[in-house]
């Protein structure tokens, strides 16, 4: 008796592979081992090769793309969007919040790059506060470091599905982690807390 084939042309095991592969912290090899339990007896390199081959199968690639798009539709920020926001925050210039007379501009007159970095605006005091530029830059650098590490994992054949906006849950988790790593020090009266 043959394996069940879905309307999209996937077998039950291929469908399971796709579902496992898009989970946070998932690797192609790990997803393959779950979907194809007999592979637990195989060498890691063999599993990695088979998982890589499977991701290139047209029906599997289409299902992975469909699942990623559905995740993105849930409102999760893609890596490209997050990096664009962080880049804009790192380039924001507080001077663009004020007119030539050093008065706070109307919010609609502030350019997008600066507006996205605003964390506080006080029309009463006529002051604006931007997000910490250093934190934005550090987050971008951490992300690039994580990406380089993931590239090394990919070379080893055990990579998470992260090409493009791929595994949005995992990418969102990584970005949230990076954002949470920024030091949260506050300076009060000459002392750091």
C-alpha positions as CSV (number, residue, x, y, z in Angstrom):
1,X,0.0,0.0,0.0
2,X,1.4,3.4,-1.0
3,X,1.8,6.5,1.0
4,X,-1.2,8.9,1.1
5,X,-0.9,11.7,-1.4
6,X,-2.6,15.0,-0.7
7,X,-4.1,17.2,-3.4
8,X,-1.0,19.3,-3.6
9,X,1.0,16.2,-4.5
10,X,2.7,15.8,-1.1
11,X,2.9,12.5,0.8
12,X,2.0,12.5,4.5
13,X,5.7,12.5,5.4
14,X,6.5,15.4,3.0
15,X,3.6,17.4,4.5
16,X,4.9,16.6,8.0
17,X,8.4,17.7,7.0
18,X,7.0,21.1,5.8
19,X,5.1,21.7,9.0
20,X,8.1,20.7,11.2
21,X,10.5,22.8,9.1
22,X,8.7,26.1,9.6
23,X,8.6,25.8,13.4
24,X,10.8,28.0,15.5
25,X,14.4,26.7,15.9
26,X,13.7,24.0,13.3
27,X,16.4,22.6,11.1
28,X,15.9,20.8,7.8
29,X,17.6,17.8,9.3
30,X,15.5,17.8,12.4
31,X,12.3,18.1,10.4
32,X,13.4,15.3,8.1
33,X,14.1,13.0,11.1
34,X,10.6,13.7,12.5
35,X,8.9,13.2,9.1
36,X,10.9,10.2,8.2
37,X,11.6,8.2,11.4
38,X,13.8,5.6,9.7
39,X,16.3,8.4,9.1
40,X,17.1,8.4,12.8
41,X,19.5,5.5,12.0
42,X,21.3,7.4,9.3
43,X,24.4,9.5,9.4
44,X,23.9,13.2,10.0
45,X,25.4,14.0,6.6
46,X,23.0,11.7,4.8
47,X,20.0,13.2,6.6
48,X,21.2,16.7,5.8
49,X,21.7,15.8,2.1
50,X,18.2,14.2,1.9
51,X,16.6,17.1,3.7
52,X,18.3,19.5,1.3
53,X,17.1,17.5,-1.7
54,X,13.6,17.4,-0.3
55,X,13.4,21.2,0.1
56,X,14.1,21.5,-3.7
57,X,11.3,19.1,-4.6
58,X,8.7,21.4,-6.4
59,X,5.7,20.4,-4.4
60,X,7.6,20.7,-1.1
61,X,9.1,24.0,-2.1
62,X,5.6,25.3,-3.0
63,X,4.2,24.1,0.4
64,X,7.0,25.7,2.3
65,X,6.4,29.0,0.4
66,X,2.7,28.7,1.1
67,X,3.2,28.1,4.9
68,X,5.7,31.1,5.1
69,X,3.2,33.4,3.4
70,X,0.5,32.3,5.7
71,X,2.7,33.0,8.7
72,X,3.6,36.5,7.2
73,X,-0.1,37.2,6.8
74,X,-0.5,36.8,10.5
75,X,1.2,40.1,10.9
76,X,4.7,39.0,11.8
77,X,7.4,41.4,10.7
78,X,9.7,39.9,8.1
79,X,13.4,40.2,8.6
80,X,13.7,42.7,5.7
81,X,11.1,44.9,7.4
82,X,12.7,44.7,10.8
83,X,16.1,45.5,9.3
84,X,14.7,48.4,7.4
85,X,13.1,49.8,10.6
86,X,16.3,49.3,12.6
87,X,18.3,50.9,9.8
88,X,16.0,53.9,9.7
89,X,16.3,54.2,13.5
90,X,20.1,54.1,13.3
91,X,20.0,56.9,10.8
92,X,17.4,59.1,12.4
93,X,18.5,62.7,13.2
94,X,16.8,64.5,16.1
95,X,17.4,67.8,14.3
96,X,14.8,66.8,11.7
97,X,12.2,67.1,14.5
98,X,12.7,70.8,14.7
99,X,12.1,73.7,12.4
100,X,14.6,76.5,11.6
101,X,13.5,78.3,14.8
102,X,14.3,75.2,16.9
103,X,10.6,74.6,17.5
104,X,9.1,71.1,17.4
105,X,7.6,70.4,14.0
106,X,4.0,69.1,13.7
107,X,4.3,65.3,13.7
108,X,3.0,65.0,10.1
109,X,5.9,67.3,9.0
110,X,8.5,64.9,10.3
111,X,10.1,62.6,7.7
112,X,9.4,58.8,8.0
113,X,12.9,57.9,8.8
114,X,12.9,60.2,11.8
115,X,9.3,59.5,12.8
116,X,9.9,55.7,13.0
117,X,12.6,56.4,15.6
118,X,10.5,58.6,17.8
119,X,9.8,57.2,21.2
120,X,8.5,60.3,22.9
121,X,7.0,63.6,21.8
122,X,5.9,66.3,24.2
123,X,4.1,69.1,22.5
124,X,3.7,70.8,25.9
125,X,7.5,71.0,26.4
126,X,8.3,71.1,22.7
127,X,10.7,68.2,23.0
128,X,11.2,64.9,21.1
129,X,13.1,61.8,22.0
130,X,14.5,59.3,19.6
131,X,15.2,55.6,20.1
132,X,18.8,54.8,21.1
133,X,20.8,54.8,17.8
134,X,23.6,52.7,19.4
135,X,21.1,49.9,20.3
136,X,19.7,49.9,16.8
137,X,23.2,49.5,15.3
138,X,24.1,46.8,17.8
139,X,21.0,44.9,17.0
140,X,21.7,45.1,13.3
141,X,25.3,43.9,13.9
142,X,24.1,41.0,16.2
143,X,21.6,40.0,13.5
144,X,24.4,39.9,10.9
145,X,26.5,37.8,13.3
146,X,23.6,35.4,13.8
147,X,23.2,35.3,10.0
148,X,26.8,34.4,9.6
149,X,26.5,31.7,12.2
150,X,23.5,30.3,10.4
151,X,25.5,30.4,7.2
152,X,28.1,28.2,8.9
153,X,25.3,25.8,10.0
154,X,24.0,25.7,6.4
155,X,27.5,24.8,5.2
156,X,27.4,21.9,7.7
157,X,24.1,20.8,6.2
158,X,22.0,21.5,9.3
159,X,20.2,24.8,8.7
160,X,16.9,26.3,9.6
161,X,14.7,27.3,6.8
162,X,15.5,31.0,6.7
163,X,16.1,31.9,3.1
164,X,14.3,35.2,2.5
165,X,11.4,35.9,4.9
166,X,11.2,32.1,5.3
167,X,10.6,30.9,8.9
168,X,8.9,34.1,10.1
169,X,8.3,32.8,13.7
170,X,12.0,31.9,14.1
171,X,13.1,35.2,12.6
172,X,10.8,37.2,14.8
173,X,12.1,35.3,17.8
174,X,15.7,36.0,16.8
175,X,15.0,39.7,16.3
176,X,13.2,39.8,19.7
177,X,16.1,38.2,21.3
178,X,18.5,40.7,19.7
179,X,16.4,43.6,20.8
180,X,16.2,42.2,24.4
181,X,20.0,41.9,24.5
182,X,20.6,45.7,24.4
183,X,21.8,46.9,27.8
184,X,19.0,48.7,29.7
185,X,21.0,51.2,31.8
186,X,19.6,54.4,33.0
187,X,21.7,57.3,34.1
188,X,20.4,59.2,37.1
189,X,22.3,61.9,38.9
190,X,25.7,60.8,37.6
191,X,25.2,57.1,38.5
192,X,24.3,54.2,36.3
193,X,21.6,51.9,37.4
